[in-house]
Amino acid sequence: MASPTSEAEPMKTALIRVSLTTLALSTLALGACASGPNVAPPPAGFDAGAAQFTGWVRVSGEEFKLYAEERDLRSGGATACVSGALPRNAQRAAGDLDGSQVRFSGRTVAWAGRSASQSHDWQGSNIANLCRRDVVILADRVEVLR
C-alpha cells in the first residue's frame, strides 16, 4: 500500500508546473504590454512634417523632450511633449540646453519604424520616447532662442 505522502507528490508537482506556467504567461503578457504600441499622436499644433521644431526643452540623458509652452515644461510629464535627440557629438557640443527655449532643425520619424529594440538610435544617441508619441524628432541642429 502506498503512503499518503507518495500519492501527494505527483499532485504537488503538477500544481507547481501549472503555477510556473501561469507565472511565465503572465510575465510574457506584461512584457508585451510594455513593448507594445503604447503611444499617442503628437500634441495639438505639432507639425510632424515640419523641418524646424520650436519650444522649450528638457534633456534626459541623450534624449530631449520638446514642449510647445514653458508652462508645460514646468509641469513636466509626457502629456504635451515630443521626444527627440541630436546626434551624440552635436548634443555634447550644444552644452546644457535644459529649460531653454530652442529651435531644432531636423525631421520626424514614426516610432513604429524603429528596429525591434525599445529605443531608436540617432547617430549615437538613444531615444527611448519618454513622451510616448507616435513620432520622434531626429534633430541635426539646435539654436537657443533664450
C-alpha positions in Angstrom: 0.0 0.0 0.0 1.3 3.4 -1.0 1.8 6.0 1.7 -0.2 9.3 1.6 3.0 11.3 1.1 4.0 9.4 -2.1 0.5 9.8 -3.6 0.5 13.5 -2.9 3.9 14.1 -4.6 2.6 13.8 -8.3 -0.3 16.2 -7.5 2.1 18.7 -5.8 4.5 18.5 -8.9 1.5 19.1 -11.2 0.4 22.1 -9.2 3.9 23.6 -9.3 4.1 23.1 -13.1 0.7 24.9 -13.5 1.8 27.7 -11.2 5.1 28.2 -13.1 3.3 28.1 -16.5 0.8 30.7 -15.3 3.6 32.9 -14.0 5.5 32.6 -17.3 2.5 33.5 -19.3 1.7 36.5 -17.1 5.3 37.7 -17.4 5.1 37.4 -21.2 1.8 39.3 -21.3 3.2 42.1 -19.1 6.3 42.3 -21.3 4.1 42.6 -24.4 2.2 45.5 -22.9 5.4 47.3 -22.0 6.8 46.9 -25.5 3.5 47.5 -27.3 2.5 50.5 -29.3 1.6 52.4 -26.2 1.9 55.8 -27.9 -0.4 58.7 -28.8 -0.4 61.2 -31.6 1.7 64.4 -31.1 0.1 67.2 -29.1 -2.2 69.6 -31.0 -0.4 72.1 -33.1 2.7 69.9 -33.6 3.5 69.6 -37.3 5.3 66.3 -37.8 6.1 67.3 -41.4 8.0 70.4 -40.5 11.8 70.8 -40.8 12.0 73.0 -37.6 10.6 72.5 -34.2 10.5 75.3 -31.7 9.7 75.0 -28.0 11.0 74.5 -24.5 13.4 71.6 -23.9 14.0 69.2 -21.0 17.1 67.0 -21.5 17.1 63.5 -20.1 20.3 61.7 -20.9 20.8 61.6 -24.7 17.1 62.3 -25.3 15.2 65.6 -25.2 11.6 66.3 -24.6 10.3 69.3 -26.5 7.3 71.2 -25.1 5.4 73.9 -27.0 4.9 76.1 -23.9 7.1 77.0 -21.0 4.3 76.2 -18.6 4.1 72.6 -20.0 7.9 72.3 -19.4 7.5 73.4 -15.8 4.6 71.0 -15.1 6.7 68.1 -16.6 5.3 64.8 -17.6 4.8 63.4 -21.0 1.4 65.0 -21.7 2.5 67.8 -24.0 5.9 66.9 -25.3 7.6 65.1 -28.3 10.8 63.2 -27.7 13.9 63.5 -29.9 17.6 63.7 -30.0 20.6 65.3 -31.6 23.4 63.2 -32.8 25.7 62.3 -29.8 28.5 64.7 -30.8 26.1 67.6 -31.5 24.4 67.0 -28.2 27.7 67.2 -26.4 28.7 70.3 -28.3 25.4 72.0 -27.5 26.1 72.1 -23.8 23.3 72.4 -21.2 20.0 73.1 -23.0 17.8 72.1 -20.2 15.0 74.6 -19.6 15.9 76.7 -22.7 13.7 77.9 -25.5 15.1 76.3 -28.6 14.6 75.6 -32.3 15.6 72.2 -33.5 16.2 71.6 -37.2 15.6 68.1 -38.5 12.8 65.7 -39.2 10.4 63.3 -37.5 10.2 59.5 -37.9 7.5 57.1 -36.9 8.2 55.4 -33.6 6.9 52.2 -35.1 9.6 52.3 -37.7 12.4 51.7 -35.3 14.2 48.3 -35.1 12.8 45.7 -32.7 14.5 47.4 -29.8 12.8 49.6 -27.2 14.8 52.7 -28.4 15.8 54.4 -31.6 19.5 55.1 -32.2 20.1 58.5 -33.8 23.8 58.8 -34.7 24.9 57.5 -31.3 22.1 59.0 -29.2 19.4 56.7 -27.9 15.7 57.8 -28.0 13.5 55.9 -25.6 10.5 58.0 -26.5 9.8 59.3 -22.9 6.9 61.4 -24.3 5.2 58.3 -25.7 4.3 59.8 -29.1 3.9 58.0 -32.4 6.7 60.2 -33.9 10.1 61.3 -32.5 12.4 64.1 -33.7 15.7 63.4 -35.3 17.4 66.8 -34.9 20.5 67.9 -36.8 21.0 71.3 -35.3 19.8 73.3 -32.3 19.6 77.1 -31.8 19.0 78.5 -28.4 16.4 81.3 -28.5 16.5 82.4 -24.9 
